Amino acid sequence: MLRKLLGLARTEPIDLAQWQRITAGLPFLDHLDEAERALLKGQCEAFLAAKAFSGAAGFVIDDEVRIAIALQACLPALHLGLSGYRDFVEIVVYPDRFVAPRKEIDEAGVMHEYHDELAGEAMQGGPVVLSWPDADPAGGHAGYNVVIHEFAHKLDMVDGSPDGAPPLPAGMRARWTHTMTTAYEDFCIGLDRIEAAIPRHVDPESAAADAWYDGLPLDPYAATDPGEFFAVAAEAFFTAPQALAHAYPSLYALFRDYFRQDPLTGAGDSRSR
Ligand SMILES: [Zn+2]
């Protein structure tokens, strides 16, 4: 730990056989060629040396957990570098979803205290907190990846509060703003339409409403604000690229140029690599 705090540990080698076993069959790595896979492994080794994992509520951290989280955290940063993750050291992992206390003052000035059940949380200048059943890549499904989501927030927070715009090359800023705003507004309109179509006898929070929300190209949580839209769309970019490219081709192309990766080239490929 002291070495980490002093920045002395540069990399922590990952056994090749263990790496191959953990990465085998992960569909969101299909688009990477051999050189990119080697780059990802090297980044994970640097990431593991720089970060401190701790288990909460009795969760025991082992190398499988650390490597599985590292590879998903490093994937979005593969060609951006790990500098976006410099503002924190700690990654906290819970054995299940965790409860976070919240306080909110409403328009009438009344303080409301409540609890949120979370799969993940990224704090500005602070730790990333994850629920292992959600972070375990073996249990992932298309369009959902809490590790990519939280680390997309970290990239977004490099230049301040998460607003859906991470630091960008100067030539990309106007295109980013236009493309993200257009897609976000379109998504919010689509969500409003779906919510209006759900019959009154169906609870919108219940599983019975899923049939309506399934028509959306992204998880409804993306409508929360532009910061969440970026994080949810980044999850989709890596884990459901065909759906994102179909719904928002300009957004897909923007992310392809920003992340400098093209997950569509792996979609539908053999997963035997
Ligand atoms: Zn989020």
Boltz pocket constraint, residues with backbone or C-beta under 6 A from the ligand:
constraints:
  - pocket:
      binder: B
      contacts: [[A, 149], [A, 153], [A, 227], [A, 228], [A, 231]]
      max_distance: 6.0
